[in-house]
Amino acid sequence: MQKVSGLQLNANTQVFQESTLIARFETVRAATLAIAAPLSPEDMVVQSMLEASPIKWHLAHTSWFFETFILIENLPAYEVFNPHFKTLFNSYYVSLGACHPRPQRGMLTRPSLSDILDYRKHVDMAIHHLLEQVVSAQVKSLLELGLQHEQQHQELMLTDIKHLFFHNPLFPAYLCTDLPSAAPASSLEWIHYEAATRPVGHAGEGFHFDNETPRYLTHIPSFAITKRLITNGEYLAFIEAGAYRQTRWWLAEAVDWINREAVRHPLYWHYQDGKWFEFTLHGLVPLQLDSPICHINYFEADAFARFAGARLPTEFEWEHVAAEMPVLTANPHRLHPQGGGEGGSHQPLQLYAQVWQWTCSAYAAYPGFSPSAGAVGEYNGKFMVNQYVLRGSSVATPRGHARPTYRNFFPTGARWQFTGLRLAKSL
């Protein structure tokens, strides 16, 4: 009998767990390659901006994670694929040594794509070999973290390639399927919630990131929140009212950003021949007014909320609303928010699988938070400054990678992700 995390496991149970882990590992790794499959080798080497990464780099870095945190430490006689990869594909783990400069990832024409794919195979075979043995609960935990990490990169791959393709005047489509028409948007109704003292944060069952803990009680004053997300049509009215030229709606830093970047509309909107279009992973399409607005940053979400006489929800209000609602999964063949959704007359819609939703909560540690020991502790904690929390999930979020307590976070100016908003107000 083996004791793991306080549970007594017999040999058959141990074999079942390892085989399940292998199957999950294969599924996640295959999904990453499937995302890259429609791309050419040329598509995969280019970096369109500092915040984005080449697809080839994503393929390598996710393998580097397994090699660095699991294989080198836990598989005896493991042979590192290429010692130079330690620096080339380290993202930000400074305690592990030097990192290749992030703005220069697009200059890595070598190693070749075939080298990177060989690297993935090398790591995959070694993980299989490791899981054929009895592994500790700590190794299993690190493996699950690596899979969740790779799923995060799967979403980043889609948003990074979208940003790259948008800057091509040909507006190439990632998916060759037509984008369906958006579901008609319902009226913008408000749902009221009474004041409550409730636990927030992850309860401890199932996977979660360290920034979702520790769970603690917090008081949430009475508030109201919109039943659905804000649409393109509602945001277009904001634009047509001249809001981008009216400083009263914008934070001071946002005004500087608007003037510096000459911003007048969301990132992927394109005005042509007197009509608005939107660039999507399905190509350039006429703007669908009933679709949820997406690819706006915190500045834009906050300004729209002010314009509407409301505010953004706190992350705890959002979690309170989502606590008893089902977690929906995005359709991988429709990579653009389409609205709609199921729910009762007094239930919120579109909490998941549409757009990540900005909150007015700064990304900070929960009371009593402590990052994990070692280099892996750099995963979330060191970013708890100058960022805001987003909740929910998007059309690009992989299956099984959303939950009510998930805390996504980005800086105020980021808008290449699938980010949108719903409104809230205090009562």
C-alpha positions as CSV (number, residue, x, y, z in Angstrom):
1,M,0.0,0.0,0.0
2,Q,1.2,3.5,-0.8
3,K,0.1,6.6,1.1
4,V,-0.4,9.8,-1.1
5,S,-1.8,13.0,0.4
6,G,-3.3,11.1,3.3
7,L,-5.1,8.5,1.1
8,Q,-4.4,4.8,1.0
9,L,-4.0,3.6,-2.6
10,N,-3.6,0.0,-3.6
11,A,-1.5,-0.9,-6.7
12,N,-4.4,-1.2,-9.0
13,T,-5.6,2.3,-8.1
14,Q,-2.0,3.6,-8.7
15,V,-1.9,2.1,-12.2
16,F,-5.3,3.6,-13.0
17,Q,-4.2,7.0,-11.9
18,E,-1.0,6.9,-13.9
19,S,-2.9,5.7,-17.0
20,T,-5.4,8.5,-16.6
21,L,-2.6,11.1,-16.3
22,I,-1.0,9.7,-19.5
23,A,-4.3,10.0,-21.4
24,R,-4.9,13.6,-20.1
25,F,-1.3,14.5,-21.0
26,E,-1.7,13.1,-24.5
27,T,-5.0,15.0,-25.0
28,V,-3.7,18.4,-23.9
29,R,-0.4,18.0,-25.9
30,A,-2.3,17.0,-29.0
31,A,-4.7,20.0,-28.7
32,T,-1.7,22.3,-28.8
33,L,-0.5,20.8,-32.1
34,A,-4.1,20.9,-33.5
35,I,-4.1,24.7,-32.9
36,A,-0.8,25.0,-34.8
37,A,-1.9,22.7,-37.6
38,P,-3.6,25.4,-39.9
39,L,-0.5,27.5,-39.8
40,S,2.5,27.6,-42.1
41,P,6.1,27.5,-40.8
42,E,6.3,31.2,-41.7
43,D,3.2,32.0,-39.6
44,M,4.8,30.4,-36.6
45,V,8.1,32.4,-36.4
46,V,6.8,36.0,-36.4
47,Q,6.2,38.0,-33.2
48,S,3.7,40.8,-33.9
49,M,4.3,42.8,-30.7
50,L,6.2,42.6,-27.4
51,E,3.2,41.0,-25.5
52,A,2.7,38.3,-28.1
53,S,4.9,35.3,-28.8
54,P,5.6,33.3,-31.9
55,I,3.6,30.1,-32.2
56,K,6.9,28.2,-32.5
57,W,8.0,29.7,-29.1
58,H,4.7,28.6,-27.5
59,L,5.3,25.0,-28.7
60,A,8.8,25.0,-27.3
61,H,8.1,26.8,-24.0
62,T,5.3,24.4,-23.0
63,S,7.7,21.6,-23.5
64,W,10.5,23.4,-21.6
65,F,8.1,23.6,-18.6
66,F,7.7,19.8,-18.4
67,E,11.4,19.3,-18.9
68,T,12.5,21.9,-16.4
69,F,10.1,21.3,-13.5
70,I,9.5,17.6,-13.9
71,L,11.9,15.6,-16.0
72,I,15.2,17.0,-14.9
73,E,14.4,16.6,-11.3
74,N,12.4,13.4,-11.3
75,L,13.5,11.1,-14.2
76,P,16.9,9.5,-13.5
77,A,19.3,9.6,-16.4
78,Y,17.0,12.0,-18.3
79,E,19.0,13.6,-21.2
80,V,18.3,17.3,-21.8
81,F,17.3,17.7,-25.5
82,N,19.4,20.9,-26.0
83,P,21.2,22.8,-23.2
84,H,20.6,26.1,-25.0
85,F,16.9,25.7,-24.7
86,K,17.2,26.4,-20.9
87,T,17.7,30.1,-21.8
88,L,15.9,30.3,-25.1
89,F,12.5,29.1,-23.8
90,N,12.5,30.3,-20.2
91,S,9.8,32.9,-20.0
92,Y,10.2,34.7,-16.7
93,Y,11.6,32.3,-14.1
94,V,14.5,34.4,-13.1
95,S,15.5,32.1,-10.3
96,L,16.3,29.5,-13.0
97,G,18.8,31.7,-14.7
98,A,18.9,33.9,-17.8
99,C,15.9,34.4,-20.1
100,H,16.1,35.2,-23.8
101,P,14.7,38.8,-24.2
102,R,11.0,38.7,-24.7
103,P,10.9,41.3,-27.5
104,Q,13.4,39.2,-29.5
105,R,11.5,35.9,-29.5
106,G,10.5,36.6,-33.1
107,M,14.1,36.6,-34.2
108,L,14.6,32.9,-33.3
109,T,14.5,31.5,-36.8
110,R,16.7,28.8,-35.4
111,P,16.1,26.3,-33.9
112,S,13.8,25.2,-36.8
113,L,10.2,24.2,-36.5
114,S,11.2,20.6,-37.1
115,D,13.7,20.9,-34.2
116,I,10.9,22.2,-31.9
117,L,8.6,19.4,-32.9
118,D,11.4,16.9,-32.2
119,Y,11.8,18.5,-28.8
120,R,8.1,18.0,-28.1
121,K,8.4,14.3,-29.0
122,H,11.5,13.9,-26.8
123,V,9.7,15.4,-23.8
124,D,6.5,13.5,-24.5
125,M,8.4,10.1,-24.6
126,A,10.2,11.0,-21.3
127,I,6.9,11.9,-19.6
128,H,5.4,8.6,-20.7
129,H,8.5,6.8,-19.3
130,L,8.2,8.7,-16.0
131,L,4.5,7.8,-15.6
132,E,5.2,4.1,-16.2
133,Q,6.8,4.2,-12.8
134,V,5.3,5.0,-9.4
135,V,5.4,8.8,-9.0
136,S,4.8,10.9,-6.0
137,A,1.9,13.1,-5.3
138,Q,4.1,16.1,-5.8
139,V,5.1,15.0,-9.3
140,K,1.5,14.5,-10.2
141,S,0.7,18.0,-8.9
142,L,3.5,19.5,-11.0
143,L,2.3,17.5,-14.1
144,E,-1.2,18.9,-13.6
145,L,0.2,22.4,-13.3
146,G,2.1,21.8,-16.5
147,L,-1.1,20.8,-18.3
148,Q,-3.0,23.8,-17.0
149,H,-0.1,26.0,-18.0
150,E,-0.2,24.5,-21.5
151,Q,-3.9,25.2,-21.7
152,Q,-3.2,28.8,-20.9
153,H,-0.8,28.9,-23.8
154,Q,-3.4,27.3,-26.1
155,E,-5.6,30.4,-25.6
156,L,-2.6,32.7,-26.0
157,M,-1.7,30.9,-29.3
158,L,-5.1,31.8,-30.7
159,T,-5.0,35.4,-29.6
160,D,-1.4,35.9,-30.7
161,I,-2.0,34.5,-34.2
162,K,-5.1,36.7,-34.5
163,H,-3.0,39.7,-33.6
164,L,-0.5,38.7,-36.2
165,F,-3.0,38.1,-39.0
166,F,-4.8,41.4,-38.3
167,H,-1.6,43.2,-39.2
168,N,-1.5,41.5,-42.6
169,P,-3.3,43.7,-45.2
170,L,-4.8,40.5,-46.7
171,F,-6.7,39.8,-43.4
172,P,-6.1,36.1,-43.7
173,A,-8.5,33.7,-41.9
174,Y,-7.2,31.2,-39.4
175,L,-10.4,29.1,-39.7
176,C,-11.9,28.5,-43.2
177,T,-15.4,28.2,-41.9
178,D,-18.0,31.0,-42.1
179,L,-18.8,32.8,-38.8
180,P,-22.5,32.2,-38.0
181,S,-24.8,35.2,-37.3
182,A,-24.9,36.3,-33.7
183,A,-27.9,35.4,-31.6
184,P,-30.2,38.3,-31.0
185,A,-29.3,40.2,-27.9
186,S,-31.9,40.4,-25.1
187,S,-32.8,43.7,-23.5
188,L,-30.2,45.0,-21.0
189,E,-31.8,43.9,-17.8
190,W,-30.4,44.2,-14.2
191,I,-30.3,41.4,-11.6
192,H,-30.3,42.6,-8.0
193,Y,-28.4,40.8,-5.2
194,E,-28.8,41.4,-1.5
195,A,-25.8,42.1,0.7
196,A,-24.1,38.9,1.8
197,T,-21.1,37.7,3.7
198,R,-19.8,34.7,1.8
199,P,-16.6,32.7,1.2
200,V,-14.6,33.6,-1.9
201,G,-11.7,31.7,-3.4
202,H,-11.2,28.0,-4.2
203,A,-12.7,25.5,-1.8
204,G,-9.8,23.0,-2.2
205,E,-11.3,20.3,-4.4
206,G,-9.9,19.9,-7.9
207,F,-7.2,21.8,-9.5
208,H,-6.7,25.5,-8.8
209,F,-3.9,28.1,-9.1
210,D,-2.3,29.4,-6.0
211,N,-3.8,32.9,-6.6
212,E,-7.3,31.5,-6.0
213,T,-6.4,30.8,-2.4
214,P,-6.7,30.9,0.6
215,R,-10.5,30.8,0.7
216,Y,-11.9,33.5,3.1
217,L,-15.0,35.3,4.1
218,T,-15.8,38.7,2.7
219,H,-18.7,41.1,2.9
220,I,-20.4,42.0,-0.4
221,P,-22.8,45.0,-0.2
222,S,-26.0,44.9,-2.2
223,F,-25.5,45.4,-5.9
224,A,-27.0,44.9,-9.3
225,I,-25.4,43.4,-12.4
226,T,-26.5,43.2,-16.0
227,K,-28.0,40.0,-17.1
228,R,-25.8,39.8,-20.2
229,L,-22.6,41.2,-21.7
230,I,-22.4,44.6,-23.4
231,T,-22.8,44.2,-27.2
232,N,-21.0,45.7,-30.2
233,G,-24.1,47.7,-30.9
234,E,-24.1,49.3,-27.5
235,Y,-20.4,50.0,-27.7
236,L,-20.9,51.5,-31.2
237,A,-23.3,54.0,-29.7
238,F,-20.6,54.9,-27.2
239,I,-18.2,55.6,-30.1
240,E,-20.8,57.5,-32.1
241,A,-21.4,59.8,-29.1
242,G,-17.8,60.9,-29.4
243,A,-16.7,59.2,-26.2
244,Y,-13.1,58.6,-27.3
245,R,-12.7,62.4,-27.7
246,Q,-14.4,63.3,-24.4
247,T,-11.9,63.1,-21.5
248,R,-14.7,63.1,-18.8
249,W,-15.2,59.4,-19.2
250,W,-11.6,58.3,-19.1
251,L,-9.0,57.8,-16.4
252,A,-6.0,60.1,-16.7
253,E,-3.7,57.3,-17.8
254,A,-6.3,56.3,-20.4
255,V,-6.3,59.8,-21.9
256,D,-2.6,59.6,-22.3
257,W,-3.0,56.2,-24.0
258,I,-5.7,57.5,-26.4
259,N,-3.6,60.4,-27.4
260,R,-0.4,58.5,-27.8
261,E,-2.0,55.7,-29.8
262,A,-4.7,57.8,-31.6
263,V,-7.3,55.2,-30.5
264,R,-10.9,55.7,-31.7
265,H,-12.4,52.2,-31.6
266,P,-11.8,48.6,-30.4
267,L,-8.7,46.8,-31.6
268,Y,-10.1,44.7,-34.4
269,W,-12.7,47.0,-35.7
270,H,-12.1,48.2,-39.3
271,Y,-14.0,51.0,-41.1
272,Q,-14.3,50.5,-44.8
273,D,-16.6,52.0,-47.5
274,G,-18.9,53.6,-44.9
275,K,-19.4,50.3,-42.9
276,W,-17.9,48.8,-39.8
277,F,-16.2,45.4,-40.1
278,E,-14.5,43.3,-37.4
279,F,-11.5,41.1,-37.9
280,T,-12.0,37.6,-36.4
281,L,-10.2,34.2,-36.6
282,H,-12.7,33.5,-39.3
283,G,-11.4,36.5,-41.3
284,L,-12.8,40.0,-41.8
285,V,-16.6,40.1,-41.3
286,P,-19.3,42.7,-41.1
287,L,-19.6,43.9,-37.5
288,Q,-22.3,41.9,-35.8
289,L,-24.2,44.4,-33.5
290,D,-25.6,41.7,-31.3
291,S,-22.3,40.0,-30.5
292,P,-20.6,40.8,-27.2
293,I,-18.0,43.5,-27.5
294,C,-14.5,42.0,-27.2
295,H,-10.8,43.0,-27.4
296,I,-11.2,46.1,-25.2
297,N,-8.8,47.0,-22.4
298,Y,-9.5,48.0,-18.9
299,F,-9.5,51.7,-19.9
300,E,-12.3,51.2,-22.5
301,A,-14.4,48.9,-20.2
302,D,-14.1,51.4,-17.4
303,A,-15.0,54.4,-19.6
304,F,-18.0,52.7,-21.1
305,A,-19.3,51.9,-17.6
306,R,-19.0,55.5,-16.6
307,F,-20.7,56.6,-19.8
308,A,-23.5,54.2,-19.0
309,G,-23.9,55.6,-15.5
310,A,-22.6,52.4,-14.0
311,R,-19.3,50.7,-13.0
312,L,-17.5,47.4,-13.5
313,P,-18.3,44.6,-11.0
314,T,-15.8,43.7,-8.4
315,E,-14.3,40.2,-8.8
316,F,-16.2,39.1,-5.6
317,E,-19.5,40.3,-7.0
318,W,-18.8,38.3,-10.1
319,E,-17.9,35.2,-8.2
320,H,-21.0,35.6,-6.0
321,V,-23.1,35.7,-9.2
322,A,-21.4,32.8,-10.8
323,A,-21.2,30.5,-7.8
324,E,-24.3,28.5,-8.5
325,M,-24.3,28.7,-12.3
326,P,-23.1,26.0,-14.7
327,V,-19.7,26.4,-16.3
328,L,-20.2,26.4,-20.0
329,T,-17.6,25.3,-22.6
330,A,-16.7,27.1,-25.8
331,N,-17.3,25.7,-29.2
332,P,-13.8,25.1,-30.7
333,H,-15.1,25.5,-34.2
334,R,-16.5,29.0,-33.6
335,L,-13.8,31.2,-32.3
336,H,-15.7,34.5,-31.9
337,P,-18.3,35.5,-29.2
338,Q,-21.8,35.0,-30.5
339,G,-23.9,36.0,-27.5
340,G,-27.1,34.1,-26.6
341,G,-27.0,31.7,-23.7
342,E,-29.4,29.8,-21.5
343,G,-30.8,30.9,-18.2
344,G,-33.9,31.7,-16.3
345,S,-35.6,35.1,-16.1
346,H,-33.5,36.1,-13.0
347,Q,-30.3,34.3,-14.0
348,P,-27.2,35.9,-15.6
349,L,-26.2,34.9,-19.1
350,Q,-22.8,34.6,-20.8
351,L,-20.7,34.2,-17.8
352,Y,-18.5,31.7,-19.6
353,A,-17.3,30.8,-23.1
354,Q,-17.8,34.3,-24.6
355,V,-15.3,36.9,-23.3
356,W,-13.2,37.4,-20.2
357,Q,-14.9,40.1,-18.2
358,W,-13.1,43.0,-16.7
359,T,-13.6,43.7,-13.0
360,C,-12.7,46.8,-11.1
361,S,-10.6,44.7,-8.7
362,A,-6.8,45.1,-8.7
363,Y,-5.0,41.9,-9.0
364,A,-3.6,41.4,-5.4
365,A,-3.0,38.6,-3.0
366,Y,-5.9,37.2,-0.9
367,P,-5.3,37.5,2.9
368,G,-2.8,34.8,3.9
369,F,-1.6,34.1,0.4
370,S,1.7,32.3,0.1
371,P,3.3,31.4,-3.2
372,S,4.6,27.9,-3.7
373,A,8.2,27.2,-2.8
374,G,10.9,27.2,-5.4
375,A,10.9,28.6,-9.0
376,V,7.4,27.4,-9.6
377,G,6.3,30.0,-7.0
378,E,7.0,32.7,-9.6
379,Y,4.0,31.5,-11.6
380,N,1.4,34.0,-10.3
381,G,2.5,35.9,-7.2
382,K,5.1,38.2,-8.7
383,F,2.6,39.7,-11.1
384,M,0.4,41.1,-8.3
385,V,1.0,44.7,-9.2
386,N,-0.4,47.1,-11.9
387,Q,-2.9,44.5,-13.2
388,Y,-6.7,44.0,-13.0
389,V,-8.7,40.8,-12.5
390,L,-10.9,39.3,-15.3
391,R,-13.4,36.6,-14.6
392,G,-15.2,34.0,-16.6
393,S,-13.7,32.5,-19.8
394,S,-13.7,33.2,-23.5
395,V,-14.3,31.4,-26.8
396,A,-10.7,30.5,-26.9
397,T,-10.5,29.0,-23.4
398,P,-9.9,25.2,-23.5
399,R,-12.4,22.7,-22.1
400,G,-12.1,22.2,-18.4
401,H,-10.1,25.4,-17.9
402,A,-12.8,27.6,-16.4
403,R,-14.4,27.8,-12.9
404,P,-16.0,30.5,-10.7
405,T,-12.9,31.2,-8.8
406,Y,-10.4,31.5,-11.7
407,R,-8.6,34.8,-11.6
408,N,-7.3,35.9,-14.9
409,F,-5.3,39.1,-14.9
410,F,-3.8,41.6,-17.4
411,P,-2.5,45.2,-17.3
412,T,-4.8,48.1,-18.0
413,G,-3.7,48.6,-21.6
414,A,-4.0,44.9,-22.8
415,R,-6.7,44.3,-25.4
416,W,-5.4,41.6,-27.7
417,Q,-7.2,39.0,-25.5
418,F,-10.9,38.2,-25.8
419,T,-11.9,40.7,-23.1
420,G,-15.2,42.4,-22.7
421,L,-17.5,43.6,-20.0
422,R,-20.8,43.6,-18.2
423,L,-22.0,46.4,-15.9
424,A,-22.7,46.7,-12.2
425,K,-23.9,49.3,-9.8
426,S,-24.2,49.6,-6.1
427,L,-27.6,49.7,-4.4
